[in-house]
Amino acid sequence: MASKFHVKRGDDVVVIAGSHKGKSGKVLEILPAKQRVRVEGVAMTKRHLKKSQENPNGSIVEREGSVHVSNLKLKASAKA
């Protein structure tokens, strides 16, 4: 099922509903199967990383979570 969204990667958007209402950022990734979008700086979650060569002690990293596409609107651009 091909979904068509009103936002695309790189767009500036504002969250209009939910716990992140009022925050804005740039679209990093679109997850069409779940109808969700990752927005820069919105819905930050902490992820625990296992020990590896890059992280010998392991670490906790903050990453963007996803927001449902219906909770977003395009930010008015000043191009006009």
N, C-alpha and C positions, 0 to 999 in steps of 0.2 A: 504494500500500500504506500504509494508515494504521497508524502505530505508536502504542502507548500506553506512556508511560514512568512510572516510579515517582516522578519528580521533575517539578516545574513551575517556571516563572519566579518568582523571589522566594524560593524555598525555601533554607534553610541546609543545606548538604551537607558531607560529609567524604569525601576521597579515600581509598579503602581498598586500592588496588593501583596499581602502576606507579611511575614515577619521582617522582611528586608525592604519594606516600603520606603520610598524616597531615595534609596541608594542608586547610584548610576555607575556605568562603566562601559567598557568595550566588549563586544561579543567575542569570546575566544574559540568556542566550539559549539556546534549544534548536534544534539542527540535525537535524530528523527524518530527512532523506534520508541522512545519514551516521551516524545514531544517536550523535551527539556533543552535548556541552553545553559552553557557556562558563561558567566559574566565576570570580568576582571574585578577583583576586590569585593565581590558579593557572595554571601553564603559560605564564608570561609570555614573549613573543617580541618581538624588535626588528624594527620595520618602517621602511624608509627611505622618506621622503616627498620627492617632487620639488619643485623650486622652484615657488612660487606666490605669490599676493598675501599670503596669510596667513603663509607661510614663505618670505621672500625668499631665504634661503640654503639652503632645504631643511632637513630635520632627521631625526633618528632618534627614533622614538616606541616606547615599550613598550606592547604590547597583550596582552590575554588570548588564549591559544590555546584549543584545545578538548580535552576529555577524554572518553573513551568512557563512555557512560552506565552500563555494567556496572561501572565502577571507582568508582562513587559510592554513598553511602548517605545517607539523611536524618539530619540531626543531631537528637538527642533534644530535643524542645521542652519548655520549663518551663511550658506552659499548663495542664497537668492539675492 
